[in-house]
Amino acid sequence: MKIKKLNILSIFLISAVFSAQAQNTIPQVEALLKTMTIEEKIGQLNLVTPGGGIATGSVVSDNVEEKIKTGQVGGLFGITGPEKIKIAQDFAVKKTRLGIPLMFGSDIIHGYKTTFPIPLGLSSSWDMDLIKKTAQIAALEATADGINWNFSPMVDIARDPRWGRIAEGAGEDPYLGSQIAKAMIVGYQGEDLTASNTMMACVKHFALYGASEAGRDYNSVDMSRIKMYNEYMPPYKAAIDAGVGSVMSSFNDIDGIPASGNKWLLTDLLRDDWNFNGFVVSDYTSVNEMIAHGLGDLQAVSTLSLKAGLDMDMVGEGFLTTLKKSLDEGKVTDEEITMACRRILEAKFKLGLFENPYRYIDKKRPAKDILKPENRRVAREAATKSFVLLKNHNNVLPLKKEVNIALIGALSDNKNNMLGTWAPTGDFKLSIPIIEGFKNVAPKATITYAKGANITDDEVIAKNVNVFGPRIVIDKRSPEEMLIEAVEVAKKADVVVAVVGEATEMTGESSSKTDIRIPDSQKKLIHALVETGTPVVLVLMSGRPLVIEEELALPVSILQVWFPGVEAGNAIADVIFGDYNPSGKLTATWPRNVGQIPIYHSIKNTGRPQPTTTFEKFKSNYLDAPNSPLLPFGYGLSYTEFEYSNLKLNASEIQQNKSITVSVDVKNIGNYDGEEVVQLYLRDIVRSVTQPNRQLKGFKKVFIKKGETQSVIIELKPEDLKFYNSNLEFVAESGVFEIFVGTNSEATMKASFILK
């Protein structure tokens, strides 16, 4: 391709001149840098959006076309489709002096057009191959529409369900979160970043965003280094070790310095200690937001961010408008700007954009690769495997396919709330509502629908939720009228299936809540349905753990389905009618009430632990509630039952840096074939620092036919015994270790070994 004035290819031909560059640099990139003006370098540090999609800030970029033509843009997000992306790439390649191609990014959080369950739901599958597969399909579809850079995965550890963005991650556990981070990055990036069906991943939000105080989004974070290293940093580190191409800084402060301007975080830890060699992009206007943090004006915070190790400024344009002035005033150096530019150019090189700027632009691919039947089949499978059976009262489930069903609830016949938060590229009109799924899977069933209640009767909440569309529609009928109709329908049915819970945007970014119970309008409906005497199954939809102590005590069955994605109705029906036996396990602890938050399985003991469930004065407990959660981490029932026995270790003593193998027999003693997630927890009896009561250190998902026994083997590797001590040294200390194996974090089957 010809480019006026200077040609990228001709620049690359002379790159041999610079072969003496540092070993880790790319000669072609170094050759290009030699030809660039300081303004062109700064332009590469600017990420913009023309708007039109879902913005996560109060501004969008202006004069985008002109900025691209003048070399003031390094990347673009918020546009999709080969035609639109080609136009923008043409501006960059054909209208600028050097013809440097653009990167095109997007938030593809849980699928592109084929929308999978929200990440918290998908994590509940504990199926790494499946999670990797969903990421591969997301990459296939997104690249078909011209996207080559994905602002995913979010790996923030979250232990406060009031925080709306808990929906976007893998829950509370650093070990599980690390495994999921690796699976998603391998799924997105594959083995070849230049392949047309792979894309560069961006791990976020670096760091500690899930620990925002009070569960309030964008809030401060304050924690010790030892807690960071042991409990919150592992998934980010796992992402780096998996070769993630980019990192996104978080909104919160760390040690009093916002992440986007935190040199210890972005340089000392990320690059010097972890050897990350990709580039760092800010979150949406997070550089500008450092002004509100109180760190100075736009020039001051932009200077701070660049010197800290931030390479690309998302939307805020602080770099674009102030860095040249800061250079002239000696506040930043040419080398600091060049280094940031180098990292972005290297990313483009790794994506193959210099070889072919139009590599991801093929008008034939959308029809061929997007929403194809195979993709939707995987979405359906992923949804079924994400559901968690919380209670099966009187073994009502699974239902027979010829049953007379009262299908009740505002979420029962509702396409608008199936995809969940952060599905900006999905189309809710393509989703399968629950009533349609029931008819597809059980065509002989008699299904009578009644709305029964609004998702909420609170018009203020409804207005706040409906920012991106009518997720909550308050009926013109009175609540009393709807309730009477639902009760009458319920009385005539064999079973009630009531779909209750949250609307889509009741969780997600900027959707923190202090009250995480089922809304009162639906609580009244549930009680009225129970009073009819007809068996009641609650299909519970949410993007977070809810406080359901009251509902769990009722004579009802409860299936937690999260927000299942585009195949929602079919998948829910598959489980309700027994075509799939539920196997999901919770990846975040469910509290009895908000007063217990934060509550999580790897909580530490205290100097005054509660020895029993009975209240004792001057012990670490509450006057008005137990310490125990309502539902523990790893919890999830099945239509069948599993019996554990014969726990064995291959050694009673091991040396440092040696592995140990754990085996356990698991028998399916119920009446259905099913899958079980065998979980292994570890406790170090004596350490030089205080430690969690137990930590997840291994798991395996196995399929066992009814009546059969399977021997499950899990290997504990040397790294699994290590932790960061008070000097932040990653060590394993000699002594006794206890192993707990079972079906959730409260497993009682135990063995022990000695580390010499």
N, C-alpha and C positions, 0 to 999 in steps of 0.2 A: 504494500500500500504506500502510495506517495504522500509525503507530508511536506508542506511548503516550508521554505527557509531551512530548517534543520529536520533531519529524519532520524527517528528512533533507531531504525535498523542500521543506519550508517554510524550512529554513535556506538552501537554495540560492536561494530566491526573493528573499532579502534580500541576496544576495551582491553586488548592484550597489553597495551601500554601500562595499564594499571594493575598488572598481575601480581605486583609486589605488595598489594594491599594486605591488610590483616587477614588472617586465615579464614575468619568467619564472615567476611564481607563477600558480596557478589560482584565480580569484576564489571559486569554490564551496568549494574547500578552505580558503581563508583565512577564509571565513565560518564554516565548521564549527570551525576551530581557536579562534575567538573564544568559542565556547560550551563548549569542553572544559575539564574540570578537569585538574590536573596528573596525577592518578592515571589518568584516561582516556587521556591522552597516553602515559604510560609503558606502559599496557596494550597500545597499538598496537605497541610495540617488542618484544613477546614472541611468539616463534614456538614452537609446541609440537607434540608428537606423542603420540597415545594409545598408540602401539606397535601391535603386530600385524603389521607389515611387517618389512623388514630394517632394523634399527637399526645405525647406524655408531658407536655409543658404548655405554657401559655402563649408561646410564640412559634411561628414557622419562618423559614428563611424567605427573604425577598430578593427580587432580581436574580433568580437562580440562573436563568439562561445566560445573562450577561456576565455573571461571575464565572461560569464555566468557560465561556469564550475568552475571558481575560486571564485564565489560568489561576483563578482564586478558589478552586474547589478540588479537593482530592478524592472525595467520595460523596455518594448521594444515597439517600434512603427515602422511602415513602412513595416510590413509583414502581410499577410492575408491568410486565408484558413486553415481549420482544420489540414491538413497534415503538413504544414510548422510550424504552431503554436504548434502543438504537439511535433515536434522535439525540438523546443526551450524550451518548458516547461519540456520535459524530461531532458534536460541538467541541468535545475535548480533543479528539484525535485530529480533526480536520481544520479547526478554527484557531488553535493555540500554536504558539511558536514551536514548542517541542512535541506536541501531540501526545502527551502522557495520558494514558487511559484512566478512566474512573473505575473505582470499585462501587458496587451496588449492594446495599445492605437492606436487611429487613428483620423484624421481630417474628421469627418463626418458632414459636415457643412449644407448641404441641401439634405440629403438622402444618402444612401449607393450605391447600384447598381440601385435601383429605385431613380432617381434623380429628386427632386422637384425644383420649381423655386428658384432662388437665394434668400437669406433671405430678402433683401430689397423688392423684388417682393412679396414674401409670406406675409410680413408684410402689404402690400397694400390690402390684403384680409380683414383685421380687423376681422378675424374669429378665435377666440382662440381655439375653439373645433377642427377646421381643422388643425391649427398649431400644436396642441398637437398630433393629429392623425399622421401627417407626422413624428413627432419625434418618436412616437411609432413604426412606420413602419421602420424607420431608425435603431432603436434599435433592432428590430426583425431581420432584414437582417444582420446587423453587427455582432450581437452575433452568428448568424448562421455560420458566417465565422471566429468565434473565438475571436472577439474583445469584450472587456469588459469595456473599458474606452474611452470616447469620448471627444475630445478637442473642445467642443461646449456646450452652445451657446456663440456667440460673442454678447455682449450687449452694446458695446461702443456707446455712443451718438455721432452722426456725423452730423455736420452742415456745412461742407465744401465739396462740391461734387468734388473738385479737388482730394481729397483723395480717392485713388482707393478702399480702403477697406470699403468704405461706402456701397458697394454691399453686405457685409457680415452681416450687422446688420439691426436693425429695424428703422433706420432713426434718426430723430432729437428730438423726444419727450420723456421725462423721464417717463411719466405716461404710454403711450402706450408701450414703451420699457420694462417697469416693468411687464406689463401684459403678454407680449410675452415671456419674460425670464421665468416667472413662468410656462407658458404653455409648453414650451420646456423641462424644467427640469422635470416636472411631466411626460411628455411623454417619455423621455429617461429613467428615474429612476423608474417609476412606484411606487407601494406600497411596493415592495419587491426586494431589490437589489440582493438577491441571486437567483432570478428567472432566468431561462436560456434565457429569451427574454428581459431582462432589462440590462442596463449598467450604469456605473457611469458617470455623466456629469462633465464637467470642464468649469466653467464660465470664460470668458476672454473678454478683456485683462485688468487686474487690475493694474492700473486704468488710465482713461482719455486719452487712446490711440487715440480716435476719434477726439481729439482736437489738434492734431499735427500742429505746426505752418506752415502756408502757404500751408496746405493740402499736405505736403510732408511726405511720409512714414518714420517712425522711428525717426521723428524730435522731438525737444523739446516741452514740454508743460509747460505753466506758467499761473496759474490762482489762484484767491483767494479761501480760504477755503469755504466762503459762497457760491460762485458760484459752487464749487465742490459739496457741500452737497445738494444744491437745484436743480441743473440742470444736473449733470453728475453722481453722486453716486447712485441715486435711483434704477436703474436696477440691479446694483451689489448687493445692499442691498436686493432687492426682491429675487434675486437668492439665497442668503444666507438664507433668511427666508423660502424659498421653500425647503431647505434641500440639496442643491447641495453638492456633495461629495468632490470636489476639485476646486481649483482656479488657474488660470495661470497669472503670473505677466507679465506686459507689457514691451515694449522696451524703452519707453520714460522716462525722468526724471520728478520728481514731487518735487517742492521746492528745485530744484538743486541736488536731489539724485535720481539716476535711481531706477525704481520700484522694481527691483529684489534685491536691497540692501537697501530699504527704510523701516526702523523700524517703523516709524510712520504709514505707510500704512499697512504693513504686520502683525504687532503685535498690536500696540496701537489701530488702527481703526478696522481692520479685526477681531482680536481675542478678545481684551479687550472690545471694544464698541459693536461690532456686535455678539460676542459669536460664531464665526465660529470655529468648531471643526474638520474640515477635514484637508487636506494637500494642500500645495502650491507648484506648479511646475513652473519653469522658462519657458519663451518662448525660442525658438530655439537659443542656444548659448548666451542668453541675459546676463548671468553672465560674460562670457568672454568679451562681448562688453562693459562692464563697464570700461575695460582698455582704450578703445578709448574715453570713456567719461572723462577720466583723473583721475580715482579714485585709480590708483595703478596697481601693477602687478597681475598675476592670483591668487597668494596666498592671496594677500590683498583683492581683490574683492570677492573671495570665502569666506573668513572670514567674510567680511562685510555682505554678503548675508545670511549666516547661522545665524549669530547673529541677523539679521533683522527679521528672521522668515521664510526664504525660506527653503523648505524641500527637494526638488528634483531638480537636475540640468539636464536640457535637452541638451544632446549631447556634451556640452562643456568640461565635465569631470574635471572641476576645483575642485569640491568636492572630486572626486576620487583621484586626484593626489596631493592635497595640504593639506587636512584637518588633516591627521595624523601628518604631520609636524607642522601644526599650533597648534594642541593639545600638542605635545611635547614641543613647545615653549611657551605654556601658552596663546596663542592668542584666542583659543576657549576652551570650557570645554567639558568633557565627557557627562555631562547632556544635553548640547546643541545638540550634535550629537545624543544622545539617544532619545531626544524629536523628532527630525526630523524623525528618524527611526521608532519611535513608531507610528507616524501619518501615515506613509506609510504602516506599518504592519496592523494597524487598518483598513485602506481602503481595504486591501486584505481580512481581516477577514470579513468585511461587505459584500464583494462580494462573500463570501462563498468559497474562493480559498483554504483556509486551510482545510476545510472539504473535498473538492474535487477539486484539481488543474486542472482537466480536465472538469470542469463543462460546459465550453463553447465550448468544442471540440466534435462535433458530425458530422461525415461524411455524415449522411443522411439529415441534416438540410439545406444545401445550395440549393439543388434541390427542397426542399419542401417550403422554406420560402423566397427565393430571387427571385425578379422580377416576382412574381406570378401575375395573372391577376388582383386580387383585389388591389394589390399595385400600379399597373399601372393605375387602374381606379381612385384611390385617387390622383395620380400625375396629371392626366388629370384635375380632378376637381380643385385641388389646383392651377394649372396654369390658368384655366379660371377665377377663382376668384381673381387672382393677377393682371389681366390686368386692365389698367386705360384708359378709353375713354377720351381723352383730347379735342377732337373737332369732331363734326359730321356735316360737311358742307352740307347744303341742305338735311339733313337726308338721306344721301346716304346709310348709314349702318342701318340695316343689308342688305346684298346682297341676292338676289334671287338665288336659287341653280341651275337655268338653264342659268345663265348669261355667257356671253363671256368675260373672264378675261385675261388681260395682266398681268402676274405675273413677276415682274421685281425686280432685285437687287441681289447682290452677296450672300446675306443671305437667299434668297428664296429657293434655292436647295442646302442646306449646312447642313450636319449632325454635322460638326466639331464645330459649334458655338452655338449649342442649349442648352448645359448643363450649361454654364456659368463658372465663376471662382470658384476655390476651390471645384472641383468635382473629386478629385484624385482617388476615388474608383469607379466612374462611367465609363461607356464605351460609348463614343460618337457614335460608330457604331450602337448602339441599339436605338438611338434617332430617332424620326419621323421628317423629314424635312418638311418645310411648304408646298412645292408642293405636297408631299405625303398626308399630312393631308387634303389639299383641295380636292384631288381626293377621299379620303376616305369618307369625309362628304358630298361632292357635286359631286357625280359621273356623273351627267348629265351636269355639267358645262363644257364649252369649255375653256381650260387653255393653253395659249401659254406663254412660258418662254423666257426671255432674261436677261442676266446678267446685262447689262446696264453700269456698272461701277465697278471698284475695290472698296473694302472697303476703301482703301486709295491707292493713287499712290506714296506715300512717302516710298521709299525702306528702309530708316533708321528706320522709325516707324515700318514697317513690320518686320524687323529683330529683333527689340526690343520686339515686341509682340509675335513672333513665337518661344519663348524659349522652350515651351512644345509641339511644333508641328505646322503644317502649318495652323494657324488660318486665316491668310491673304495670299491669293494667288494672285499675280499680273499677270494678263492675258498677254499672248504673243501678243494678239491683241492690237492695239493702243486704247487709251481712246475714240478717235473720232469714230473709227469703232464700238465699243460697244454701244456708245451713239446713233448712226444712227440706228443700229438694234433695240434698245429699242424703239425709237420714232416711227419707222415703225410698230412695234408690237402694240404699244399703240394706234395708229391711227385707227387700225382695230378692237379694242375691245370696249365693252360697258363700261368697267370700268378698271382702272389701280389699281392694288394692288402692291405697291412698298415697299419692305422690306429693311429698311435702318437702319443705326446706327453704333454701335460698334461691333468689334470682341470680343470674349470671354476675352482674356487677355489684353484688353485695360482698364479693371478694375480689381481690386483684389489687392493682396499684391504686393508691389513694382511696382504699376501701377498708380502712381499719374500723373496728367496732368495739364498743365497751360491753355490749350485750350480744352474746353469741348463742342465745337460745333460739329455738324455733319461734318465729313471730307469733304473737298472741292470737291473731286471726286464725292461724292454722292449729294452734294448741286447742282452741275451742272446738274446731272441727274434729280433731283426733278424739277428744273426750266424748263428743256426741256420737261418733261412729262406734266407739267401744261400747257405749251404753246400749246400742241396738242389739248386742249379743251375737252379731254376725262376726266370724273370725276376721281379724284385721291384719293386713300386711302393710307396713310402712315402707315405701321406697323413698329413701332419704337422699336428697340432692343438696350438696354443699361444696364449697371450695376450701373448707377448713374443718377441723374438729369442732363439734358443737357441744353445748351443754344439754344433755338429754337425759339426765337422771330421772326426771319425772316420767318421760316417755318409756324409758327402759323398764320401769317398774310396772307398767301397764301390761295387760295380757295381749300383747301384740308381737308380731315378728317384724324385724327391721333389717332391711338390706341397704347398706350405704353404697351409693352409685356415683358420688362426686358429680362432675359434669362430664358425661361420657363421650361427647364428640358427635361427629356426623352420623354415626350408626347407633346412636343412643337407644332408640326404641327397640330395634332388633336385638341388640345386645342384652337389654334388660329383660326382654321376653325370653331370650335363650336361657337365662338363669332362673327366672320366675317359674318357667314351665319345665325345667330340669334337663334341657338339652346340654347345658353345661353346669357342672357342679362348682359352686363358688370356691375360690382358693385364695382370694386376696387377704392380705394381712396389713394392719395399720402401721404406718411409718411415722405417726405422730401420736403421742399419748392424748387421750380424751379426758379432760378434767371433770370432776363432779360439779364444780362451779368456778367462776372466774377468779375467786379468791385464792385458788390453788396455783394459779399461773405465776411463774413458769413451773411446769411439772413435766418431767421427762424420765426415761427409764434409767439413765446413767447418772442420776443425781448422787451426790456424795453423802456419805454418812456424816454425822456430827459427833461432837464429843459427848452429847447427851441423846443418843438415838432412842427412838421409841421401840422398846423391846417386844411389845405385843400390839394388837389392834385396840386394846383397851386404853382409855385416856389415863395418863399418869402425870401428875404435877411435876414441873421442873424437868420435863423431857421435851424434845423437839416435836411438838404436835399442835393441833388446833383444839380450841374449846368446842367448836361447833361442827367439825367435819373430820373424817379420817384423813390420814396422810396419803392413803392409796388412791390411785386414779379410778375413774369410773371404768375405763377400758385401757388396758396397758398397751404399750408399744409391742408390735408383733402379733396382736390379737386378731383373730378371725376364725369363724366357724365354717363348717362344711355340712353338706347333707349326709355325709358319712362320719365315722369316728376313727381316730388313729391312736394306737397304743404303742408306747415307747418302752423298750427293754434292752438289756444286755449292753449297757454303755461300757466301752473299753478304750483304753489308751495303749498305744504300741510300746510305751515305755513309762516307767515310774519316775525316772530321772533323765534329764537331758543336759548337754553342755551348751554353753553360749553359742549363738549363731547356728543352732540345729533346729530342725522342724520336729513336730510331734503330730501323730495321726490319731484322730478321734473317730470311733465307729459306734453306731447305734442301730439297733433293729427297730423298724417302724412297721407295724401291722395295721392293715385296714380291716377293722372289726365291724364295720357298718354294712349297709346294704347297697351302696353305690360306689362305683369307681371314682377316684378323686385324686387331686393333687394336694400335697402338703409341703409347707415351707419349714424345713428342719433348721432350727436356729441354735447357734452356739454362742454362749456368753462366757466371758472370762473375768476372774477377779484375782488380783494380786494381793495376797494376804498382808504383806508388809512392804511398804515403800518408803522412800525418803521424803515423799510429799503426799498429801492427802489424795485420795483416789476415789473414783466412782464405785458404788456398790457392785456393779457389774457393767461390762461393755460388750456390745456385739462384736464378734471377731470372725464370724463365719456363718454361712447359711447355704442351703442347697434345696432347690425346689424339685420334688420328685413326684412322678405319677405312679400310683399303686392301685391295682385292681382289687375289688372287694375280696376279702378272704386271704389275700396274699401278704407276704412279708418281704420287705426290702432292707438290706443292710446299707446304711448311708455312711459314707466316709467323708470327713472334712479334715483338711490339713491346716494346722496352725504353723505359720511360718515364723522365722525369727523376728521379723518386723512387727508381728502381731503382739509380741510380748514387750515391745518397747514403748516408751513414753518420753515426753520432754520433762526433764527434772528442773529444779529451781535455777540451774545455770543455763537452761534451754538446750541442754545436751540430750540427744535422742539415744536413750540407753534402755537396756533390760537389766534389772537388778536381781541377783540371786535370791532364791527363796521358794516358798510354796505358792503354787497357783491353783485355784479352783476353777473347774469347768462346769457349766450348767448347760444342759441340752434339753430342748423341748419345743413347744408350739408357740410360745410367746416369751416375753422378757421376764415373766414370773416363773419360769421353768424351775422345777425342784430336783430333777434327776442330776446327780452330782458326781464328779470324780476329781482327783487332784494329782499333781505331779510336782517335782522339785526341779528348779533350774539351778544348776551348779555354778 
